[in-house]
Amino acid sequence: MNNRLYLHLMANREKGFALALALLIGVIIMGTGITVMMRVQGDQSKVIAQKSRADALSSSEAGVARVRDLLNSIRVMATVPSNCTSGDCWEWAEVPTGNPSTNFQRDLKKLAIATACGNPNRNNEIAYKILAPTGQRAVNPGLRDLASGEWFQLEDIFRVYDHDRDGFITREEWPGTDEVFDAIDINRDDKISPDEINDNRYYRVVGYNFTPSSDPNILGLGVLTLEGRSRKSAETDLTNIDINRDSGDNAASRNRVVVTIPIKPSLPLAFTRTTVPALWIREGAPEDEGQTGQITVSNPNYSGGAKFQGDVVMSDTTEATGFVEETGTLRPNLECHINQNNIQQPTPAPNTPYKAQFVGVPFPNLPPIPTGLPSGQQNLALNDSLSVAQRTFPRQGDTPTTRTINGQSVQVYEYIVNNINLSGNDKITITPGQRVVFYVKGNIDGEIEHNCGNVTGCKPGNLQIYAYNDPNILGAAPPQICLRVRPNERLEAFIFAPAYSLGKTGNGDFVGAAWGKNWGKISTCAPNSGAVAVIQGVEWTDLIENLKPNPLNTLPQLGKIANWFEESIPSPSPSPSPSPSP
């Protein structure tokens, strides 16, 4: 074959192969590009889906937190369902303007009165947390609003949680769970930025039910069903709860959670501290004698009144002087008529400040007077005729009793006393470091000194005085205890005298607690102007018997969430279902 022809044929064959190879490479590159593009698009869709789901979950968490916050403000509503055809529930709750018709309404009115005491700006606080005014409903709905089952928009998340205003929400600032934080934090920089979450977030209460429990440690279980939702665009119809209502929003996400919350009995603030209330009385407010007539519903400002550095508790009051259970009213509003300036705070102040409060807690029983004490420690009359040695306790030769206090066996000197009546500079002295208990049948009028100073192991609770109003000693005379504490003197003690009028005169310090019928009603036991009557200082664990009240079923408390799970949303999504009538 001609060489030139051969070379020409060979060249044409190579060109054909190169073209086919180029086409093949092009197809491969195009396929790879399409695959990459599809993968990127898939990753983007996955990220969008994850972000939407995280937004919906955060909406649910925020909604649950909102409901818990409202229930913590009005705890009695944690014991009734959200919806009902009749009876007590969120749907029909209100603070009655007249006489309450049910215990539930009575409790709401009591709470509303106590919340507004001394602060007119809080007059409607409880009422608005039940049913918000029209102008506030969209932003701060009440529990009755939530019972409607409508959607409510959550607040600007950055305004609420970006505490340092740096434009990001850190893990420390985030109130929800780490799981939701991690789901929102798609940039994986351990902070939430504005591009990672939107504010078109909504929540709604599907329903809340309370089931009583036979467990003595809890009142029952509250089960909250709530939905959270996130949209790319803002919602235009908050009443539309249909399952397909977000079909036109490709970035929308919705979920439903069911949360179980134990509802427990609890105690008022004054009984949750390690120290006993400085003053606990069961009749009237702690105003001074002669000021009672000044206290009327139309005249809440009365002069004077004792000062206390500690909690002041009022309970068991009569219709004329306190809370009337039948009508849910205070006559007068005792908590509102106590000048909170008379409740002093120590330095440093406690995390939860001392306050005056009305509580529905009756006095505990007095400890029984012991039997079998040595004759020299019974039926004592402590008066001016005794020598200093006979008025210094424990006296030489006295016999202690072994008692178990706070889990430890200790020696306690116990005395049954008919009365204490001292004048002038005469006084009873308690030796620091010794434990002494007086069981008093009659009155106390005089000075008792118990000053621990720097004595190791000495505490105010080392001296305890219990008074019994024995008619064989007092007859029909009203029992009284007037403590005289002179300047530079100090009384550290716990005094429990349920039937007695109590009072203190003198500028000396009384550190401990005084529990009795009333305070400041003894005309011959006038307080010194400006002096603090009692400084709180006795610990519950130092008492010879446990006098701390048991938690109250009438004062519910929300426990930690016991269970939380996601639930599928049925189609169509139902409105809140009323609970059966009680």
FENMOUR-V692625 format. One record per helix or strand. SS is the DSSP state (2 for helix, 1 for strand). FROM is the first residue (numbers start at 0). LEN is the number of residues. Records with the same first field share a line. If there is no record, write none. Layout:
# FENMOUR-V692625
SS: FROM-LEN / FROM-LEN
This chain:
# FENMOUR-V692625
2: 2-71 / 74-5 / 89-3 / 102-14 / 119-3 / 124-6 / 142-4 / 156-5 / 177-7 / 193-3 / 268-3 / 291-3 / 333-4 / 339-3 / 374-3 / 388-3 / 459-3 / 470-4 / 539-3
1: 83-1 / 151-2 / 167-3 / 190-3 / 200-12 / 219-11 / 252-14 / 274-1 / 278-3 / 295-1 / 298-1 / 306-3 / 311-3 / 322-2 / 328-2 / 342-1 / 355-3 / 379-4 / 391-2 / 400-5 / 407-14 / 426-4 / 435-5 / 443-7 / 462-5 / 479-5 / 489-16 / 508-11 / 531-5 / 538-1 / 551-16 / 578-1
